[in-house]
Amino acid sequence: MIEYKQVKIPSTPEDWQLYCDMSGAGVAAAALTQAAKEAVDLIADAKLRDAQSVQARALRVINEAQHQHADVGAYDSEPHVEAQRVVIRAMKVIAGVEVDPGSL
């Protein structure tokens, strides 16, 4: 895990729960981490009139990277949970908004 703008973000294939023994897992982890940073930036830059819309857009940013690296397990349920956790933490730490995990 790394910390970016006070938000903990998965950074390794193990953190993202990818297929660690497969070629490309490191590249996928780097892409997911970059997407997570972009999601955090999106939340940090948002005018939180509609928090639910912002969190959905932030999650989509990560999900797009997950889809691109599905071959190493990035689109499996575990990485989706990690992506949701990033958004939940960012909403709380940066925006001061508590997110119901069931709403994602």
N, C-alpha and C positions, 0 to 999 in steps of 0.2 A: 504494500500500500504506500501511496505517496500522499502528501497533503498539498492541495492546490486551493488557494483562497480560503483556507481554513476548512476545506472539505476533504475528507479521506476518499481517495479514488484507487480502485484496484489498478495494479500496474504490471503484473507478471501473468504468464499463462495460468499459474496456480491460483493467483488472486481472482482471475476471471473464471476459473474452473473450466478451462479449455481442455482439449485433448493434448496434454503437455508433451506426449511422446511423438506427436506428429510434426512433420516438417511444416513450417509456416506458423506454428503456434506463437512464436515470439513476435513475428510481424503482426499477427492478428491482435495480440495483447497490446502492442504499441498503438495500433490503429484504434482499438477500443478506448484506450487511455486518452488518446488525443480527442476522440469524440466526446468522452466524458468531460474533458476540460472545456470543450466547446459548449456543452450543455450547461456547465457551471457558469461560463461566461454569459450565456443566454439568460440564465436566471438572474445573474448579477446586474445585467444591463436592462432588464425588463422593468416596465412600469406595471406594478402588480395590481392592476385594476381587475384582472381576471387570472387569479393564481392557477386555476385548473387548466386554463389554456396554455399558460407558460410551462407548467410541469409536463403537459402532454407534448408540447413542441420539443422540450429538452429531452424527453425520453425518446422521441422519434429520431433525434440526432444520433443517439447511441444505437438505436435499433437498426438504422441504416448501415452503420459500420458492422454490426453483428451479422446482418444479412450478407454482406460482402465476404465475410469470413466464416460462413456456415460450415465449410468443409473441415474446420478444426473444432467444431462444436460451439462456435460463438453464438449460434441461434438456438441453442438448447435452453431448457428452462433455468438452469443454474446461472448462466451469464445474464439472462433476463432479470433474475432476482438481484444480481449485483448491480445492474443498470438502474433498477428501481431504487435500490439503496442509495446510489449516488444522488439521484434526483431528490429523494426524501431528505437526505442530509443537507444538500445544497439549499433546498427550500427552507429548512429550519435554520441553518447557520447564517445564510446570506439574507433571506427574505423575512425570517422570523415567523414563517407559516408552518404549522403542523400539518402534515399530509397523512391522510388515511391510506395505508398501503393497498387497501382494497379498491381505492379509487383509481389506481394506475393500471 
